[in-house]
Amino acid sequence: MDWSVFILFFAACAAAAATGSMFPPGAWYRDLRKPFFTPPNWLFPVAWTVLYIASAYAAARVALVAENGHAMGFWALQIALNTLWSPVFFGLRRIRAGMVILGALWVAVCGTIISFWALDPVAGVLIAPYLLWVTIAGALNFEVWRLNPEVAKGSA
């Protein structure tokens, strides 16, 4: 593997992570009603760090494989959608729009897994935990929307 390629993909992941730190949950989110399965706050940075490292490593593996156009396209789409979610949900406080982004992100991560698996099964496996985490995030986003209808009304 070419580690300089890994660094490029990890830099893209770091940019996505930066939006999370620029748009932290804050008091608005803390005061919302949340479902019983809401992960503890400390788990989010730990999980995202592991997922971003695995994603960058998987992408670096696939980037050097021939016929990787769809795989790299899906990877680019998922990291763009990932980057978009925090500013929309926490920054703009658009719960419904966050749900739409998470739905699209879930599809993009599925596409990434399938296309990576076809080129490099190890890379596909490395992305799989990301799908689980996005599934949990989607369920959490949906439940926050459902449990806070008065807040969600104003969030197109």
BALOBA-1460 file (C-alpha; in Angstrom, 3 decimals):
// residues 156
<rec num="1" residu="m" x="0.000" y="0.000" z="0.000"/>
<rec num="2" residu="d" x="1.117" y="3.546" z="-0.747"/>
<rec num="3" residu="w" x="1.009" y="5.438" z="2.557"/>
<rec num="4" residu="s" x="0.930" y="8.804" z="0.798"/>
<rec num="5" residu="v" x="-2.421" y="7.746" z="-0.688"/>
<rec num="6" residu="f" x="-3.628" y="6.775" z="2.792"/>
<rec num="7" residu="i" x="-2.646" y="10.245" z="4.053"/>
<rec num="8" residu="l" x="-4.770" y="11.857" z="1.314"/>
<rec num="9" residu="f" x="-7.827" y="9.810" z="2.229"/>
<rec num="10" residu="f" x="-7.234" y="10.369" z="5.914"/>
<rec num="11" residu="a" x="-7.044" y="14.120" z="5.249"/>
<rec num="12" residu="a" x="-10.498" y="13.918" z="3.634"/>
<rec num="13" residu="c" x="-11.737" y="12.097" z="6.738"/>
<rec num="14" residu="a" x="-10.141" y="14.742" z="8.950"/>
<rec num="15" residu="a" x="-11.974" y="17.452" z="7.003"/>
<rec num="16" residu="a" x="-15.243" y="15.612" z="7.625"/>
<rec num="17" residu="a" x="-14.361" y="15.296" z="11.306"/>
<rec num="18" residu="a" x="-13.607" y="19.017" z="11.464"/>
<rec num="19" residu="t" x="-17.217" y="19.855" z="10.649"/>
<rec num="20" residu="g" x="-18.242" y="17.758" z="13.618"/>
<rec num="21" residu="s" x="-16.016" y="19.808" z="15.888"/>
<rec num="22" residu="m" x="-17.096" y="23.110" z="14.303"/>
<rec num="23" residu="f" x="-20.753" y="22.247" z="14.846"/>
<rec num="24" residu="p" x="-20.857" y="20.534" z="18.255"/>
<rec num="25" residu="p" x="-24.161" y="19.304" z="19.705"/>
<rec num="26" residu="g" x="-24.383" y="22.016" z="22.365"/>
<rec num="27" residu="a" x="-27.279" y="22.883" z="24.657"/>
<rec num="28" residu="w" x="-29.893" y="22.644" z="21.884"/>
<rec num="29" residu="y" x="-29.179" y="18.956" z="21.330"/>
<rec num="30" residu="r" x="-28.592" y="18.205" z="25.002"/>
<rec num="31" residu="d" x="-32.100" y="19.490" z="25.808"/>
<rec num="32" residu="l" x="-33.869" y="17.389" z="23.154"/>
<rec num="33" residu="r" x="-35.632" y="14.181" z="24.111"/>
<rec num="34" residu="k" x="-33.570" y="11.204" z="22.970"/>
<rec num="35" residu="p" x="-34.219" y="7.475" z="22.735"/>
<rec num="36" residu="f" x="-32.990" y="4.949" z="25.293"/>
<rec num="37" residu="f" x="-30.362" y="3.641" z="22.861"/>
<rec num="38" residu="t" x="-28.520" y="6.960" z="22.551"/>
<rec num="39" residu="p" x="-24.795" y="6.159" z="22.858"/>
<rec num="40" residu="p" x="-22.849" y="7.961" z="25.593"/>
<rec num="41" residu="n" x="-21.176" y="11.186" z="24.463"/>
<rec num="42" residu="w" x="-17.634" y="9.814" z="24.878"/>
<rec num="43" residu="l" x="-18.325" y="7.063" z="22.336"/>
<rec num="44" residu="f" x="-18.852" y="9.382" z="19.361"/>
<rec num="45" residu="p" x="-15.256" y="10.655" z="18.957"/>
<rec num="46" residu="v" x="-13.850" y="7.191" z="19.674"/>
<rec num="47" residu="a" x="-16.111" y="5.512" z="17.123"/>
<rec num="48" residu="w" x="-15.534" y="8.142" z="14.448"/>
<rec num="49" residu="t" x="-11.751" y="8.002" z="14.900"/>
<rec num="50" residu="v" x="-11.726" y="4.231" z="14.383"/>
<rec num="51" residu="l" x="-14.179" y="4.435" z="11.471"/>
<rec num="52" residu="y" x="-12.240" y="7.206" z="9.711"/>
<rec num="53" residu="i" x="-8.936" y="5.348" z="10.010"/>
<rec num="54" residu="a" x="-10.529" y="2.147" z="8.664"/>
<rec num="55" residu="s" x="-12.257" y="4.057" z="5.858"/>
<rec num="56" residu="a" x="-9.078" y="5.843" z="4.800"/>
<rec num="57" residu="y" x="-7.108" y="2.596" z="4.871"/>
<rec num="58" residu="a" x="-9.793" y="0.781" z="2.840"/>
<rec num="59" residu="a" x="-9.929" y="3.612" z="0.300"/>
<rec num="60" residu="a" x="-6.139" y="3.656" z="-0.022"/>
<rec num="61" residu="r" x="-6.198" y="-0.081" z="-0.778"/>
<rec num="62" residu="v" x="-8.881" y="0.307" z="-3.463"/>
<rec num="63" residu="a" x="-7.434" y="3.493" z="-4.971"/>
<rec num="64" residu="l" x="-4.549" y="1.532" z="-6.448"/>
<rec num="65" residu="v" x="-6.740" y="-1.205" z="-7.974"/>
<rec num="66" residu="a" x="-7.697" y="-1.011" z="-11.650"/>
<rec num="67" residu="e" x="-11.329" y="-0.317" z="-12.577"/>
<rec num="68" residu="n" x="-12.004" y="1.471" z="-9.286"/>
<rec num="69" residu="g" x="-14.108" y="4.347" z="-10.668"/>
<rec num="70" residu="h" x="-17.413" y="3.404" z="-9.050"/>
<rec num="71" residu="a" x="-15.744" y="2.497" z="-5.774"/>
<rec num="72" residu="m" x="-13.937" y="5.832" z="-5.541"/>
<rec num="73" residu="g" x="-17.105" y="7.655" z="-6.585"/>
<rec num="74" residu="f" x="-19.083" y="6.013" z="-3.782"/>
<rec num="75" residu="w" x="-16.303" y="6.780" z="-1.307"/>
<rec num="76" residu="a" x="-16.279" y="10.439" z="-2.364"/>
<rec num="77" residu="l" x="-20.074" y="10.629" z="-2.088"/>
<rec num="78" residu="q" x="-20.179" y="9.117" z="1.392"/>
<rec num="79" residu="i" x="-17.461" y="11.411" z="2.759"/>
<rec num="80" residu="a" x="-19.216" y="14.457" z="1.253"/>
<rec num="81" residu="l" x="-22.549" y="13.449" z="2.824"/>
<rec num="82" residu="n" x="-20.791" y="12.661" z="6.097"/>
<rec num="83" residu="t" x="-19.258" y="16.145" z="6.054"/>
<rec num="84" residu="l" x="-22.651" y="17.726" z="5.389"/>
<rec num="85" residu="w" x="-24.609" y="16.143" z="8.225"/>
<rec num="86" residu="s" x="-23.194" y="17.986" z="11.278"/>
<rec num="87" residu="p" x="-23.625" y="21.508" z="9.851"/>
<rec num="88" residu="v" x="-27.176" y="20.682" z="8.776"/>
<rec num="89" residu="f" x="-28.289" y="18.876" z="11.945"/>
<rec num="90" residu="f" x="-26.367" y="20.742" z="14.655"/>
<rec num="91" residu="g" x="-25.576" y="24.016" z="12.868"/>
<rec num="92" residu="l" x="-28.879" y="24.683" z="11.096"/>
<rec num="93" residu="r" x="-30.878" y="22.476" z="13.497"/>
<rec num="94" residu="r" x="-32.647" y="20.831" z="10.567"/>
<rec num="95" residu="i" x="-33.649" y="17.463" z="11.971"/>
<rec num="96" residu="r" x="-35.622" y="16.324" z="8.910"/>
<rec num="97" residu="a" x="-32.910" y="17.423" z="6.490"/>
<rec num="98" residu="g" x="-30.403" y="15.544" z="8.646"/>
<rec num="99" residu="m" x="-32.552" y="12.441" z="8.231"/>
<rec num="100" residu="v" x="-32.537" y="12.838" z="4.449"/>
<rec num="101" residu="i" x="-28.743" y="13.201" z="4.466"/>
<rec num="102" residu="l" x="-28.367" y="10.122" z="6.668"/>
<rec num="103" residu="g" x="-30.602" y="8.127" z="4.323"/>
<rec num="104" residu="a" x="-28.444" y="9.122" z="1.374"/>
<rec num="105" residu="l" x="-25.301" y="8.436" z="3.417"/>
<rec num="106" residu="w" x="-26.563" y="4.939" z="4.258"/>
<rec num="107" residu="v" x="-27.059" y="4.199" z="0.547"/>
<rec num="108" residu="a" x="-23.626" y="5.640" z="-0.302"/>
<rec num="109" residu="v" x="-21.936" y="3.537" z="2.377"/>
<rec num="110" residu="c" x="-23.724" y="0.432" z="1.052"/>
<rec num="111" residu="g" x="-22.445" y="1.296" z="-2.423"/>
<rec num="112" residu="t" x="-18.960" y="1.765" z="-1.011"/>
<rec num="113" residu="i" x="-19.022" y="-1.617" z="0.729"/>
<rec num="114" residu="i" x="-20.306" y="-3.464" z="-2.349"/>
<rec num="115" residu="s" x="-17.916" y="-1.801" z="-4.771"/>
<rec num="116" residu="f" x="-14.925" y="-2.112" z="-2.421"/>
<rec num="117" residu="w" x="-15.720" y="-5.782" z="-1.749"/>
<rec num="118" residu="a" x="-15.730" y="-6.502" z="-5.487"/>
<rec num="119" residu="l" x="-12.211" y="-5.082" z="-5.827"/>
<rec num="120" residu="d" x="-10.668" y="-5.923" z="-2.443"/>
<rec num="121" residu="p" x="-12.717" y="-7.934" z="0.093"/>
<rec num="122" residu="v" x="-10.561" y="-6.707" z="2.981"/>
<rec num="123" residu="a" x="-11.475" y="-3.126" z="2.081"/>
<rec num="124" residu="g" x="-15.147" y="-4.056" z="1.968"/>
<rec num="125" residu="v" x="-14.956" y="-5.603" z="5.430"/>
<rec num="126" residu="l" x="-13.172" y="-2.518" z="6.773"/>
<rec num="127" residu="i" x="-16.122" y="-0.332" z="5.715"/>
<rec num="128" residu="a" x="-18.812" y="-2.623" z="7.187"/>
<rec num="129" residu="p" x="-18.683" y="-1.207" z="10.764"/>
<rec num="130" residu="y" x="-19.294" y="2.233" z="9.257"/>
<rec num="131" residu="l" x="-22.635" y="0.991" z="7.911"/>
<rec num="132" residu="l" x="-23.591" y="-0.212" z="11.388"/>
<rec num="133" residu="w" x="-22.696" y="3.177" z="12.888"/>
<rec num="134" residu="v" x="-24.617" y="5.079" z="10.179"/>
<rec num="135" residu="t" x="-27.598" y="2.789" z="10.817"/>
<rec num="136" residu="i" x="-27.472" y="3.668" z="14.518"/>
<rec num="137" residu="a" x="-27.080" y="7.363" z="13.659"/>
<rec num="138" residu="g" x="-30.077" y="7.161" z="11.336"/>
<rec num="139" residu="a" x="-32.211" y="5.499" z="13.998"/>
<rec num="140" residu="l" x="-31.090" y="8.111" z="16.512"/>
<rec num="141" residu="n" x="-31.814" y="10.990" z="14.111"/>
<rec num="142" residu="f" x="-35.263" y="9.517" z="13.337"/>
<rec num="143" residu="e" x="-36.134" y="9.068" z="17.020"/>
<rec num="144" residu="v" x="-34.982" y="12.594" z="17.886"/>
<rec num="145" residu="w" x="-37.260" y="13.824" z="15.093"/>
<rec num="146" residu="r" x="-40.163" y="11.691" z="16.369"/>
<rec num="147" residu="l" x="-39.669" y="12.549" z="20.049"/>
<rec num="148" residu="n" x="-39.355" y="16.304" z="19.429"/>
<rec num="149" residu="p" x="-42.165" y="17.196" z="17.005"/>
<rec num="150" residu="e" x="-42.349" y="20.788" z="18.239"/>
<rec num="151" residu="v" x="-38.682" y="21.330" z="17.307"/>
<rec num="152" residu="a" x="-38.864" y="19.279" z="14.112"/>
<rec num="153" residu="k" x="-41.788" y="21.387" z="12.786"/>
<rec num="154" residu="g" x="-39.476" y="24.319" z="12.191"/>
<rec num="155" residu="s" x="-36.701" y="22.179" z="10.754"/>
<rec num="156" residu="a" x="-37.369" y="21.690" z="7.081"/>
